[in-house]
Amino acid sequence: MHNYRIRTAKFQLTISFFSSLLLFAMLQIFFLFVPSAHSLLISCLAFAFSFLIQFIMETNSLTKDYRLLRDHLDNIDLFIKTLSSGRLSARMKVENGGAISQVEQSLNELADKIDTQVKLLQRLVDENVQMNVKVKNEAVTEERQRLARDLHDAVSQQLFALSMLASAAEKTIHSNPELAAENIADVSDIARKAQGEMRALLLHLRPVRLNNESLDKGLERLIHELDGKTMIHFEASIDPVSGLSKGVENHLFRLSQEALSNALRHSEATKVVLSLHEKDQLVVLTIFDNGQGFDPKQEKVASYGLKTMKERAEEIGGHFLLTTHEGEGTSIHIRVPIHREASNSDGEN
């Protein structure tokens, strides 16, 4: 603004000087035709008076314009600060005409666009929250339905069979002791299977995160809790593996839970072996059971659960391999790359 005022004053001085000089020249030409003893004095006085009057008038006019421009710029600065403070509903009063008015109108249009975008963002946030709630509710509902279906398809039917066999054994225990003994043996076998089903379902309901535990400690605790509580014998070979992120550890822990749950529910195995170790910058997780196995081409068997496990392994950049044959057991082999450099750089940052 200071430089603008200096340039304006210089410009006005120049205009006033040359216009007054032109008046002086015209008077001198006039006195050539009408001689006068005071021609030079009159021309000089006219020059000085014209220069002074023009300079005062123009300076006053430019001063008013300068003050008006400064007021407009102050208003624009205040408006921008108001928008920056979050009051997006504020608008400038636009006066007719002039370049400043166009700037003010453009700022109002920009404020309208910003206000519209903020409203859209808030709407998207609200919709995202609602969608997350809906997805969570649907996931909870789906899990409840799955558990109810599993309880109905397995445990409730087994309990019904237990009731029927126990009733039959009670009726034939005196008249046909051999048949009653067979029924009691069936009761024992079905009770063992029902217990395995319930333990598998409870395993699904366990927390899927390790919290502050490492993966090897979490797996050791999981195997220790299962061993001795089922008819299955568990063997574990678990090595500590460094350099894994919490997300990768949680995924591997969840995969182990799902694989053990499937072994408890479907394999009819007597032995399950779990191993975790590192090989060639890979963490290798293997779960093997010596159960009845199955045909992986059958859609009924190799359906939702195994597909979910494969997708979970691929989410962390891993490779999922299932090997099974009828009567020869089932082996699940998972390999995940270890990115120690990325983990170290994240820790340093």
Secondary structure, DSSP 4 states (H G I P E B T S, - for coil): -HHHHHHHHHHHHHHHHHHHHHHHHHHHHHHHHS--TTHHHHHHHHHHHHHHHHHHHHHHHHHHHHHHHHHHHHHHHHHHHHHHTT-TT--PPPPSSSHHHHHHHHHHHHHHHHHHHHHHHHHHHHHHHHHHHHHHHHHHHHHHHHHHHHIIIIIIHHHHHHHHHHHHHHHHTTT-HHHHHHHHHHHHHHHHHHHHHHHHHHHHTS-S--TTS-HHHHHHHHHHHHTTTSSSEEEEEE----S--HHHHHHHHHHHHHHHHHIIIII--SEEEEEEEEETTEEEEEEEE-S----TT-TTTSSHHHHHHHHHHHHTT-EEEEEE-TTS-EEEEEEEE--HHHHHHHHH-
